[in-house]
Protein backbone atom coordinates (compact mmCIF):
# COMPACT_ATOMS: atom_id res chain seq x y z
CA UNK A 1 0.00 0.00 0.00
CA UNK A 2 1.37 3.38 -1.00
CA UNK A 3 1.17 6.26 1.33
CA UNK A 4 -1.31 8.04 -0.93
CA UNK A 5 -3.65 5.02 -0.73
CA UNK A 6 -3.32 4.97 3.06
CA UNK A 7 -4.28 8.64 3.42
CA UNK A 8 -7.22 8.12 1.06
CA UNK A 9 -8.55 5.26 3.22
CA UNK A 10 -7.90 7.24 6.34
CA UNK A 11 -9.77 10.22 4.93
CA UNK A 12 -12.83 8.07 4.27
CA UNK A 13 -13.07 6.97 7.93
CA UNK A 14 -15.85 8.46 9.97
CA UNK A 15 -14.63 11.03 12.50
CA UNK A 16 -16.57 9.29 15.31
CA UNK A 17 -14.64 6.05 14.72
CA UNK A 18 -11.31 7.90 14.88
CA UNK A 19 -12.31 9.67 18.14
CA UNK A 20 -13.48 6.35 19.68
CA UNK A 21 -10.18 4.72 18.80
CA UNK A 22 -8.26 7.57 20.46
CA UNK A 23 -10.34 7.30 23.66
CA UNK A 24 -9.87 3.53 23.85
CA UNK A 25 -6.15 3.87 23.31
CA UNK A 26 -5.95 6.61 25.91
CA UNK A 27 -7.76 4.54 28.54
CA UNK A 28 -5.49 1.55 27.98
CA UNK A 29 -2.44 3.76 28.19
CA UNK A 30 -3.62 5.34 31.47
CA UNK A 31 -4.11 1.93 33.13
CA UNK A 32 -0.68 0.82 32.00
CA UNK A 33 0.91 4.00 33.31
CA UNK A 34 -0.92 3.83 36.65
CA UNK A 35 -0.19 0.12 37.03
CA UNK A 36 3.50 0.65 36.35
CA UNK A 37 3.67 3.58 38.79
CA UNK A 38 1.93 1.55 41.51
CA UNK A 39 4.34 -1.35 41.03
CA UNK A 40 7.35 0.99 41.22
CA UNK A 41 5.98 2.63 44.36
CA UNK A 42 5.50 -0.76 46.02
CA UNK A 43 9.10 -1.72 45.25
CA UNK A 44 10.40 1.59 46.65
CA UNK A 45 8.37 1.20 49.86
CA UNK A 46 9.53 -2.38 50.42
CA UNK A 47 13.17 -1.51 49.73
CA UNK A 48 13.15 1.53 52.01
CA UNK A 49 11.45 -0.38 54.84
CA UNK A 50 14.37 -2.79 54.92
CA UNK A 51 16.86 0.04 55.38
CA UNK A 52 15.00 2.41 57.71
CA UNK A 53 16.13 2.45 61.34
CA UNK A 54 13.65 1.22 63.90
CA UNK A 55 11.60 4.19 65.03
CA UNK A 56 9.85 3.84 68.36
CA UNK A 57 7.00 5.89 69.68
CA UNK A 58 8.29 5.69 73.25
CA UNK A 59 11.74 6.77 74.41
CA UNK A 60 14.21 4.11 75.49
CA UNK A 61 14.22 3.59 79.26
CA UNK A 62 16.72 5.92 80.88
CA UNK A 63 19.41 4.46 83.07
CA UNK A 64 17.30 5.29 86.16
CA UNK A 65 14.12 3.66 84.90
CA UNK A 66 13.40 0.05 85.85
CA UNK A 67 13.13 -2.52 83.11
CA UNK A 68 9.43 -3.26 82.53
CA UNK A 69 8.29 -6.61 83.80
CA UNK A 70 7.36 -8.16 80.48
CA UNK A 71 7.60 -11.91 80.14
CA UNK A 72 9.17 -12.50 76.77
CA UNK A 73 9.52 -16.23 76.98
CA UNK A 74 9.87 -19.20 79.26
CA UNK A 75 13.37 -20.57 78.83
CA UNK A 76 15.93 -22.82 80.38
CA UNK A 77 18.08 -20.44 82.41
CA UNK A 78 21.39 -21.37 84.03
CA UNK A 79 21.40 -20.31 87.67
CA UNK A 80 24.74 -20.26 89.52
CA UNK A 81 24.84 -20.84 93.27
CA UNK A 82 27.21 -21.73 96.10
CA UNK A 83 27.29 -25.38 97.06
CA UNK A 84 27.74 -26.55 100.65
CA UNK A 85 31.48 -26.89 100.11
CA UNK A 86 31.71 -23.25 98.90
CA UNK A 87 32.19 -23.92 95.18
CA UNK A 88 30.13 -22.22 92.51
CA UNK A 89 27.86 -24.72 90.79
CA UNK A 90 24.96 -24.31 88.40
CA UNK A 91 21.53 -25.68 87.71
CA UNK A 92 19.41 -25.23 84.60
CA UNK A 93 15.89 -24.11 85.49
CA UNK A 94 12.87 -23.45 83.28
CA UNK A 95 11.35 -20.10 84.20
CA UNK A 96 10.03 -16.77 82.94
CA UNK A 97 12.71 -14.56 81.42
CA UNK A 98 12.34 -11.59 83.74
CA UNK A 99 15.15 -10.25 85.93
CA UNK A 100 12.93 -10.60 89.01
CA UNK A 101 12.18 -14.28 88.38
CA UNK A 102 15.85 -15.00 87.65
CA UNK A 103 16.94 -13.23 90.85
CA UNK A 104 14.30 -15.03 92.93
CA UNK A 105 15.41 -18.42 91.60
CA UNK A 106 19.05 -17.51 92.31
CA UNK A 107 18.10 -16.50 95.88
CA UNK A 108 16.19 -19.75 96.39
CA UNK A 109 19.12 -21.90 95.23
CA UNK A 110 21.44 -19.94 97.55
CA UNK A 111 19.04 -20.27 100.51
CA UNK A 112 18.53 -16.52 100.74
CA UNK A 113 14.93 -15.82 101.64
CA UNK A 114 15.11 -12.39 103.27
CA UNK A 115 16.52 -10.41 100.31
CA UNK A 116 14.14 -8.76 97.84
CA UNK A 117 14.61 -7.82 94.21
CA UNK A 118 13.96 -4.09 93.74
CA UNK A 119 14.80 -3.26 90.13
CA UNK A 120 17.02 -4.05 87.21
CA UNK A 121 18.20 -1.47 84.66
CA UNK A 122 19.82 -2.46 81.37
CA UNK A 123 21.71 0.30 79.56
CA UNK A 124 23.09 -0.33 76.07
CA UNK A 125 25.10 2.91 75.95
CA UNK A 126 23.14 4.06 72.92
CA UNK A 127 21.77 7.43 71.97
CA UNK A 128 18.37 8.86 71.18
CA UNK A 129 17.27 11.48 68.71
CA UNK A 130 13.89 13.18 69.04
CA UNK A 131 12.04 13.77 65.76
CA UNK A 132 8.74 15.45 66.53
CA UNK A 133 6.86 13.06 68.80
CA UNK A 134 8.94 10.08 67.62
CA UNK A 135 12.21 8.92 69.18
CA UNK A 136 14.88 7.09 67.20
CA UNK A 137 17.20 4.92 69.33
CA UNK A 138 20.65 3.92 68.13
CA UNK A 139 22.06 0.96 70.04
CA UNK A 140 25.45 1.47 71.60
CA UNK A 141 28.24 -1.04 72.05
CA UNK A 142 28.74 -1.10 75.84
CA UNK A 143 26.10 -2.94 77.85
CA UNK A 144 25.63 -2.38 81.59
CA UNK A 145 23.23 -4.11 83.98
CA UNK A 146 22.44 -2.42 87.31
CA UNK A 147 20.71 -4.80 89.73
CA UNK A 148 19.23 -3.28 92.88
CA UNK A 149 18.35 -5.51 95.84
CA UNK A 150 17.13 -4.86 99.38
CA UNK A 151 19.41 -3.78 102.25
CA UNK A 152 19.31 -7.25 103.81
CA UNK A 153 21.77 -8.43 101.15
CA UNK A 154 24.62 -6.42 102.74
CA UNK A 155 25.01 -9.00 105.53
CA UNK A 156 25.55 -11.72 102.91
CA UNK A 157 28.08 -9.62 100.99
CA UNK A 158 30.07 -8.96 104.18
CA UNK A 159 30.27 -12.67 105.03
CA UNK A 160 33.34 -14.77 104.16
CA UNK A 161 31.51 -16.22 101.13
CA UNK A 162 30.20 -12.80 100.01
CA UNK A 163 32.54 -12.42 97.04
CA UNK A 164 31.62 -15.86 95.69
CA UNK A 165 27.94 -15.16 96.22
CA UNK A 166 28.15 -11.91 94.22
CA UNK A 167 30.21 -13.71 91.56
CA UNK A 168 27.51 -16.38 91.20
CA UNK A 169 24.84 -13.67 90.86
CA UNK A 170 26.88 -11.86 88.21
CA UNK A 171 27.51 -15.09 86.31
CA UNK A 172 23.80 -15.92 86.35
CA UNK A 173 22.90 -12.60 84.71
CA UNK A 174 25.88 -12.66 82.32
CA UNK A 175 24.75 -16.05 81.01
CA UNK A 176 21.21 -14.76 80.57
CA UNK A 177 22.01 -11.49 78.77
CA UNK A 178 25.16 -10.19 77.12
CA UNK A 179 26.67 -7.46 79.33
CA UNK A 180 30.03 -5.74 79.72
CA UNK A 181 29.49 -4.41 83.27
CA UNK A 182 27.44 -5.73 86.16
CA UNK A 183 26.68 -3.37 89.06
CA UNK A 184 25.10 -4.69 92.22
CA UNK A 185 23.34 -1.95 94.15
CA UNK A 186 22.19 -2.55 97.70
CA UNK A 187 19.27 -0.33 98.63
CA UNK A 188 19.41 1.61 101.88
Secondary structure, 3 states (H helix, E strand, C coil): CCHHHHHHHHHHCCHHHHHHHHHHHHHHHHHHHHHHHHHHHHHHHHHHHHHCCCEECCCCCCCCCCCCCCCCCEEEEEEEEECCCCCEEEEEEEEECCHHHHHHHHHHHCCCCCCCEEEEEEECCCEEEEECCEEEEECCCCCEEEEEECCCHHHHHCCCCHHHHHHHHHHHHHHHCCCCEEEEEECC
